[in-house]
Amino acid sequence: MAASPQYELGTLVGGTWRQWSNSAGQDYYENLNTRATQYNIPVGLEDADTDTWAVDGSKSWPQWRNTRTGRIRRTNPNPPTPRTYLDKANVQTHLQLVERSPESHEYLYRRVMIAVLKHFFLEDEGFDVLQEESRGELDQTESRADMAVLKITSRPGGSLYAYDYCLVESKKADRSWTETEHHLSRHCAGTENQSGQVYGIVHIGLYVQFFTANRGVLTALSCGLHIRNDVNAITTMFGNMKRQPLPFL
């Protein structure tokens, strides 16, 4: 099943299975009796919530060994609770990529924004974070990518119907702020909320600005805030949005 072994990680407790990692960083397991390999953790040796882990910091990449089974992990099985969105692994990964390569494609900038939004708007709290195509018509100056909008929806009180909570226009670093506000205004004007009200965010490169929208008319709630440098101000803005939902009906 697996390719030629790349890195041996050790023998699991019981002496029947040896753990390997391939060149892509995937772990797999070799049965020492049959020489068969598999990617699934062997039955009976799966991680349990009660397991304890010993960290080995002598390697070039830290490793955690399960003291019950001997299985190796290269990510902390008990990571500390994130203090801010910057502590989330997905946010760190996507943000560092566009910081190193500011010319990155727009979809890479959107990944930063999606990761940040999912930190604040949790499914367990009745929110969904998704990307949709606009219901509006394209004009001659717009591409299909221009019409994509990030949307946060809410199901208040467990409602079967999802209401628009916030619409986000997310663009790469070199896009026009004025044009992006125009796109956001048009998207917000198309909300299906009976009240016509929704929160809006312009995200360009590493900056965000918060708005309320009433039938497409934007009112700024903040100036442009830097995703890394203004983390406290951005956290406050999201907290205010959640504490003060706009009327849907």
C-alpha positions in Angstrom: 0.0 0.0 0.0 2.7 2.5 1.0 5.7 3.7 -0.9 9.2 2.8 0.1 9.9 3.8 3.7 11.2 7.3 4.2 11.4 7.9 8.0 11.2 5.3 10.7 9.3 6.7 13.8 9.6 3.6 16.0 7.8 0.4 17.1 4.4 0.6 18.8 3.8 -1.0 22.2 3.3 -4.8 21.8 6.0 -5.1 19.1 3.7 -6.0 16.2 3.6 -2.6 14.4 6.2 -0.1 13.3 5.4 3.4 12.4 6.8 5.2 9.3 6.3 8.6 7.7 6.5 9.0 3.9 8.0 11.9 2.0 4.7 13.8 2.1 4.6 13.6 5.9 1.8 10.9 6.0 2.1 8.3 8.8 1.6 4.7 8.0 2.1 1.4 9.8 3.9 -1.8 9.0 2.8 -5.1 10.5 6.1 -6.8 11.4 4.7 -10.2 11.2 3.1 -9.9 7.7 5.0 -6.9 6.3 1.7 -5.5 5.2 1.3 -1.7 5.5 -1.7 0.5 6.2 -2.5 4.2 6.8 -5.1 3.5 9.5 -3.9 3.4 13.0 -3.9 -0.3 14.1 -7.0 -1.5 15.9 -6.6 -1.1 19.7 -3.8 1.4 19.3 -5.9 4.4 18.5 -5.5 7.6 20.5 -7.8 8.0 23.5 -8.8 11.2 25.3 -7.2 9.9 28.5 -3.8 9.2 26.9 -0.7 11.1 28.0 2.0 12.3 25.7 5.8 12.8 26.2 7.4 15.5 24.1 10.8 14.9 22.5 12.3 18.3 21.7 15.6 16.8 20.5 14.4 16.4 16.9 14.5 19.1 14.2 10.6 19.0 14.5 9.1 18.3 18.0 7.5 14.9 18.4 5.0 13.7 20.9 5.0 10.0 21.9 1.8 8.3 23.3 3.0 6.7 26.6 0.3 4.0 26.3 0.7 3.0 22.6 4.1 4.4 21.5 2.5 6.2 18.6 4.3 9.4 17.4 2.6 12.7 16.5 4.3 15.8 15.2 1.6 18.1 16.3 0.7 18.9 19.9 -2.2 16.5 20.9 -3.2 19.0 23.6 -2.6 22.4 22.1 -3.2 25.5 24.3 -6.4 27.4 23.8 -5.8 30.1 21.2 -5.6 33.5 22.8 -6.4 35.3 19.6 -7.2 34.4 16.0 -3.4 34.8 15.3 -2.8 31.7 17.4 -5.0 29.5 15.2 -2.9 27.2 13.0 -5.0 27.8 9.9 -4.8 31.6 10.3 -1.0 31.4 10.9 -0.4 29.3 7.8 -2.5 31.3 5.4 -1.4 34.7 6.7 2.3 33.8 6.6 1.9 32.7 3.0 0.5 36.0 1.7 2.9 38.0 3.9 5.9 36.2 2.2 4.3 36.5 -1.3 2.1 39.7 -1.5 1.5 39.0 -5.2 -0.4 35.9 -4.2 -3.7 35.0 -6.0 -6.9 36.4 -4.6 -8.1 33.0 -3.4 -5.1 32.8 -1.1 -6.1 36.1 0.5 -9.6 34.8 0.9 -8.3 31.8 2.8 -6.9 34.2 5.4 -10.3 35.8 5.8 -12.2 32.6 5.9 -9.9 31.2 8.7 -10.4 34.4 10.7 -14.2 34.4 10.3 -14.4 30.7 11.3 -12.6 31.6 14.5 -15.3 34.0 15.5 -18.5 32.5 13.9 -18.8 29.0 15.2 -21.2 26.4 13.8 -22.2 25.4 17.3 -23.4 29.0 17.8 -25.7 28.7 14.8 -23.4 30.4 12.2 -22.2 29.2 8.8 -19.2 30.7 6.9 -19.4 30.1 3.1 -18.4 31.5 -0.3 -21.2 32.2 -2.8 -21.5 33.6 -6.3 -23.5 36.8 -6.4 -27.1 36.6 -7.7 -26.4 39.9 -9.6 -25.5 40.1 -13.3 -21.9 40.5 -14.4 -21.1 43.8 -16.1 -18.4 44.2 -18.8 -15.6 45.1 -16.3 -16.2 42.2 -13.9 -15.0 38.7 -13.9 -16.7 35.7 -12.2 -14.0 36.0 -9.4 -15.1 39.6 -8.8 -18.6 38.3 -8.0 -17.7 35.9 -5.3 -18.7 37.0 -1.8 -17.9 35.5 1.6 -21.1 35.2 3.6 -21.8 34.6 7.3 -25.3 33.3 7.9 -27.2 32.8 11.2 -29.9 30.5 12.3 -31.3 32.4 15.3 -32.9 30.1 17.9 -32.2 27.1 15.7 -34.4 28.4 12.9 -34.5 26.3 9.7 -34.0 29.5 7.7 -30.5 31.0 7.5 -30.4 34.8 7.5 -27.6 36.9 6.2 -25.5 38.1 9.1 -22.4 39.6 7.4 -21.2 39.8 3.8 -17.5 40.1 3.1 -15.8 41.4 -0.1 -12.3 39.8 0.0 -9.6 41.0 -2.5 -5.9 40.7 -3.0 -3.5 43.4 -1.9 -3.5 45.5 -5.1 -7.2 46.0 -5.6 -9.0 49.3 -5.4 -10.7 50.1 -2.1 -13.3 52.3 -3.7 -14.3 49.6 -6.2 -14.4 46.9 -3.5 -16.7 49.1 -1.4 -18.9 49.4 -4.4 -19.0 45.7 -4.9 -19.8 45.2 -1.2 -22.6 47.7 -1.4 -24.2 45.9 -4.3 -23.9 42.6 -2.6 -25.5 44.0 0.6 -28.3 45.5 -1.4 -29.1 42.0 -2.6 -29.6 40.5 0.9 -32.8 38.5 1.3 -33.2 39.8 4.9 -36.6 41.5 5.0 -35.1 44.4 7.0 -32.5 45.0 4.3 -29.9 45.2 7.0 -26.6 43.3 7.2 -23.1 43.8 8.4 -20.4 44.2 5.8 -16.6 43.9 5.7 -14.1 45.0 3.0 -11.0 42.9 3.1 -8.1 43.9 0.8 -4.7 42.4 1.3 -3.9 42.6 5.0 -6.5 45.2 5.9 -10.2 45.0 6.9 -12.9 47.7 7.4 -16.2 47.1 9.1 -19.6 48.5 8.0 -23.3 48.3 8.5 -25.4 48.2 5.4 -29.1 49.3 5.1 -30.4 48.3 1.7 -26.9 48.6 0.3 -26.0 52.0 1.9 -22.8 51.5 3.8 -22.0 53.2 7.1 -18.4 52.7 8.3 -17.9 51.3 11.8 -14.1 51.4 11.7 -11.1 52.6 9.8 -8.9 50.2 7.9 -7.5 47.7 10.4 -4.4 45.5 9.9 -5.0 41.8 10.4 -1.8 41.2 12.3 -1.1 44.6 13.9 -4.6 45.5 15.0 -5.7 42.1 16.3 -7.3 43.6 19.5 -9.3 46.2 17.6 -10.5 43.6 15.1 -11.4 41.2 17.9 -13.5 44.0 19.5 -15.3 44.7 16.2 -16.3 41.1 15.8 -17.4 40.9 19.4 -19.6 43.9 18.9 -21.1 42.4 15.8 -22.1 39.2 17.7 -23.4 41.1 20.7 -25.5 43.5 18.6 -27.0 41.5 15.7 -28.9 43.6 13.2 -32.6 42.9 12.7 -33.3 40.3 10.0 -37.0 40.9 9.6 
